[in-house]
Amino acid sequence: MLEAIVVVTKFNAFFYSMFVRITILCLLASATSHSAILAVERADALYHSYDGGGVVIDGPSFLVKKNVADIFSFTGNYYVGMVTSA
């Protein structure tokens, strides 16, 4: 019975040490991620069109990039590709 307790204790100690190492690596990675450069704020509108081989593909695309409080950057894209063939 004592041997089983020793094995379980060594097993738990191994996973605890791995947990500590992974936690330290995650903290270091998050500390370096704060130095990222935010995207340039912009708004784009595009209309695309293709006509060939009996197929017509066209539609609009809108892209918006917005920074909030110099911490977050949001990107939104709306894209429509309508396909018709006759």
MARKOLMAR-29432 format. One record per residue (C-alpha): residue number from 1; z negated, x negated, y. Coordinates in nm, 2 decimals. Each point is the difference from the previous one (the first is absolute). Layout:
N
@seq=NUM | Z=Z | X=X | Y=Y $
...
//
This chain:
86
@seq=1 | Z=0.00 | X=0.00 | Y=0.00 $
@seq=2 | Z=-0.08 | X=-0.28 | Y=0.24 $
@seq=3 | Z=0.35 | X=-0.15 | Y=-0.06 $
@seq=4 | Z=0.16 | X=0.32 | Y=0.11 $
@seq=5 | Z=-0.20 | X=0.01 | Y=0.32 $
@seq=6 | Z=0.10 | X=-0.36 | Y=0.08 $
@seq=7 | Z=0.37 | X=0.08 | Y=-0.06 $
@seq=8 | Z=-0.01 | X=0.31 | Y=0.22 $
@seq=9 | Z=-0.18 | X=-0.19 | Y=0.27 $
@seq=10 | Z=0.27 | X=-0.28 | Y=0.00 $
@seq=11 | Z=0.27 | X=0.27 | Y=0.00 $
@seq=12 | Z=-0.16 | X=0.17 | Y=0.30 $
@seq=13 | Z=-0.04 | X=-0.33 | Y=0.18 $
@seq=14 | Z=0.37 | X=-0.08 | Y=-0.05 $
@seq=15 | Z=0.11 | X=0.33 | Y=0.15 $
@seq=16 | Z=-0.25 | X=-0.03 | Y=0.29 $
@seq=17 | Z=0.13 | X=-0.34 | Y=0.09 $
@seq=18 | Z=0.36 | X=0.13 | Y=-0.01 $
@seq=19 | Z=-0.10 | X=0.29 | Y=0.22 $
@seq=20 | Z=-0.15 | X=-0.24 | Y=0.25 $
@seq=21 | Z=0.31 | X=-0.22 | Y=0.00 $
@seq=22 | Z=0.23 | X=0.30 | Y=0.05 $
@seq=23 | Z=-0.21 | X=0.14 | Y=0.28 $
@seq=24 | Z=0.00 | X=-0.33 | Y=0.18 $
@seq=25 | Z=0.38 | X=-0.03 | Y=-0.03 $
@seq=26 | Z=0.04 | X=0.36 | Y=0.13 $
@seq=27 | Z=-0.22 | X=-0.08 | Y=0.30 $
@seq=28 | Z=0.19 | X=-0.31 | Y=0.08 $
@seq=29 | Z=0.33 | X=0.19 | Y=-0.03 $
@seq=30 | Z=-0.12 | X=0.27 | Y=0.23 $
@seq=31 | Z=-0.12 | X=-0.25 | Y=0.26 $
@seq=32 | Z=0.34 | X=-0.15 | Y=0.02 $
@seq=33 | Z=0.18 | X=0.33 | Y=0.02 $
@seq=34 | Z=-0.14 | X=0.08 | Y=0.34 $
@seq=35 | Z=0.22 | X=-0.26 | Y=0.16 $
@seq=36 | Z=0.32 | X=0.19 | Y=-0.06 $
@seq=37 | Z=0.24 | X=0.07 | Y=0.28 $
@seq=38 | Z=0.07 | X=0.37 | Y=0.07 $
@seq=39 | Z=0.35 | X=0.13 | Y=0.00 $
@seq=40 | Z=0.18 | X=0.05 | Y=0.33 $
@seq=41 | Z=-0.02 | X=0.36 | Y=0.12 $
@seq=42 | Z=0.34 | X=0.16 | Y=-0.01 $
@seq=43 | Z=0.19 | X=0.33 | Y=-0.07 $
@seq=44 | Z=0.35 | X=0.00 | Y=-0.14 $
@seq=45 | Z=0.25 | X=0.28 | Y=-0.07 $
@seq=46 | Z=0.30 | X=-0.04 | Y=-0.22 $
@seq=47 | Z=0.28 | X=0.22 | Y=-0.12 $
@seq=48 | Z=0.19 | X=-0.13 | Y=-0.31 $
@seq=49 | Z=0.32 | X=0.13 | Y=-0.14 $
@seq=50 | Z=0.22 | X=-0.09 | Y=-0.30 $
@seq=51 | Z=0.33 | X=0.17 | Y=-0.09 $
@seq=52 | Z=0.19 | X=-0.13 | Y=-0.30 $
@seq=53 | Z=0.11 | X=0.09 | Y=-0.35 $
@seq=54 | Z=-0.03 | X=0.37 | Y=0.06 $
@seq=55 | Z=-0.37 | X=-0.04 | Y=0.09 $
@seq=56 | Z=-0.16 | X=0.04 | Y=0.34 $
@seq=57 | Z=-0.35 | X=-0.14 | Y=0.06 $
@seq=58 | Z=-0.17 | X=0.04 | Y=0.34 $
@seq=59 | Z=-0.33 | X=0.06 | Y=0.16 $
@seq=60 | Z=-0.26 | X=-0.12 | Y=0.25 $
@seq=61 | Z=-0.27 | X=-0.26 | Y=-0.03 $
@seq=62 | Z=-0.30 | X=-0.04 | Y=0.23 $
@seq=63 | Z=-0.24 | X=-0.29 | Y=0.00 $
@seq=64 | Z=-0.33 | X=-0.03 | Y=0.20 $
@seq=65 | Z=-0.24 | X=-0.29 | Y=0.01 $
@seq=66 | Z=-0.32 | X=0.04 | Y=0.19 $
@seq=67 | Z=-0.31 | X=-0.22 | Y=0.05 $
@seq=68 | Z=-0.34 | X=0.15 | Y=0.04 $
@seq=69 | Z=-0.29 | X=-0.18 | Y=0.17 $
@seq=70 | Z=0.15 | X=-0.34 | Y=-0.08 $
@seq=71 | Z=-0.13 | X=0.03 | Y=-0.35 $
@seq=72 | Z=0.23 | X=0.23 | Y=-0.20 $
@seq=73 | Z=0.38 | X=0.04 | Y=-0.01 $
@seq=74 | Z=0.16 | X=0.32 | Y=-0.12 $
@seq=75 | Z=0.36 | X=0.04 | Y=-0.11 $
@seq=76 | Z=0.18 | X=0.33 | Y=-0.06 $
@seq=77 | Z=0.35 | X=0.04 | Y=-0.12 $
@seq=78 | Z=0.20 | X=0.33 | Y=-0.04 $
@seq=79 | Z=0.33 | X=-0.04 | Y=-0.18 $
@seq=80 | Z=0.25 | X=0.27 | Y=-0.11 $
@seq=81 | Z=0.31 | X=-0.07 | Y=-0.20 $
@seq=82 | Z=0.21 | X=0.31 | Y=-0.05 $
@seq=83 | Z=0.27 | X=-0.03 | Y=-0.27 $
@seq=84 | Z=0.29 | X=0.24 | Y=-0.02 $
@seq=85 | Z=0.32 | X=-0.02 | Y=-0.20 $
@seq=86 | Z=0.29 | X=0.24 | Y=-0.01 $
//
